[in-house]
Amino acid sequence: MERLILKVLLKNYTKMARFVERIFHVPVMLRELIDFFFFAPRELMRKYFSKKPIMIDIEEVPEIFVDTTAGGGGHLFSLINYYQKIFPKKFKNAIFIGLDIDKDAVHYLEEKRKKFGINNLFIYWENYVNIRKLFAEIYFPQKPCRILFDLGVSFHQVKIPERGFSFDNEGIIDMRFDQVSQRKSALDIIRESNLERMERILREFGEEAKAKKIAKKIFQKKREIKTTYDLKSLILSISGKKSVSRVFQALRIAVNNELENLKIGLEEAFLLLKNKGRLAVITYHSLEDRIVKEFFNYCEKEGKGRVLTPKPVTSSLEEIKNNLAARSGKLRVFLKYEKI
Ligand SMILES: C[S@@+](CC[C@H](N)C(=O)[O-])C[C@H]1O[C@@H](n2cnc3c(N)ncnc32)[C@H](O)[C@@H]1O
């Protein structure tokens, strides 16, 4: 019965999710995320890895959910909808929390929340590194038992030229997730960095083999570079299109302090998570994925729980056909299980 509902839910999509997606973002691995949030570990092992089941007897129905990167609410609203259908009697006691560092996303989510009249959904404009602080300030009856990180950029951010994330649109090279309180844009980084720093950014955050050559060119022309197209053509004059992607990725990571935030965010989220709760992370490049993998392995070694994804879960071919952005997504999930 549960599977049937999930199938119908995912196939037809709900009115809510469809509405949210079309405008703002298309969530990646929605079906997989719902499985990993609701199915018992033994079922997950069987379904995804044909492995021996993990025989941990798991908990009551989850009650508090946090989406730390709620974006357009694709995951969040679908989780709410699924919960409403599967646990109708428990729904009114469940709490859903969505954070985003981008004010555009927060306005959008708040509007949707009102439109669909979801009174047990709370939206915050917040960096996920502050998740534990947020819980300390606001009274919630319990700790969360499901926490999601869906990293990277939303379609909305990529689509708007003025945000400067995409080299397919011409705009000022901004790239800040938080355009309100973050002071420095990617263009500021280009203008202010010395050659050594620029090379380090491209090498460490872009894993760009031609980091030295490209950094030198950027450094020489830094006063002339203004828009995403300027930067793109400068890179293309000495390297290929893959280098353009890698340089844009590197600058985005640098301007938003993404890797450092992720390390802190994971630790904070793990400390906050209720025992027997689950932490799910979807990453889109190897630097992020490595951080998540190492963190989960460390937690397991320390006896704090079990990795529920011995290998990362990836999108189906069908999903990738419909949403190219899904091709690089990797889902890893950890089950916190501390013997008290
Ligand atoms: C891939 S989108 C999430 C899409 C969302 N899962 C959905 O289904 O619509 C990633 C989001 O994370 C947000 N974000 C990035 N860094 C953040 C941080 N440190 N704290 C909170 N949100 C962050 C971005 O602003 C963006 O909206």
The ligand as a Gaussian input file, in Angstrom:
#p B3LYP/6-31G(d) Opt

LIG

0 1
 C       20.291000      22.426000      -4.801000
 S       19.494000      23.728000      -3.990000
 C       18.326000      22.875000      -3.010000
 C       17.084000      22.540000      -3.751000
 C       16.002000      21.918000      -2.912000
 N       16.406000      20.646000      -2.355000
 C       14.729000      21.728000      -3.718000
 O       14.269000      20.582000      -3.856000
 O       14.190000      22.709000      -4.215000
 C       20.662000      24.201000      -2.779000
 C       20.212000      25.348000      -1.902000
 O       21.122000      25.421000      -0.799000
 C       21.221000      26.769000      -0.394000
 N       22.446000      26.900000       0.426000
 C       23.730000      26.871000       0.020000
 N       24.556000      27.007000       1.072000
 C       23.776000      27.120000       2.176000
 C       24.052000      27.282000       3.562000
 N       25.315000      27.361000       4.026000
 N       23.005000      27.342000       4.424000
 C       21.722000      27.264000       3.961000
 N       21.403000      27.121000       2.654000
 C       22.431000      27.045000       1.763000
 C       21.248000      27.512000      -1.706000
 O       20.888000      28.867000      -1.525000
 C       20.233000      26.717000      -2.543000
 O       18.965000      27.307000      -2.468000

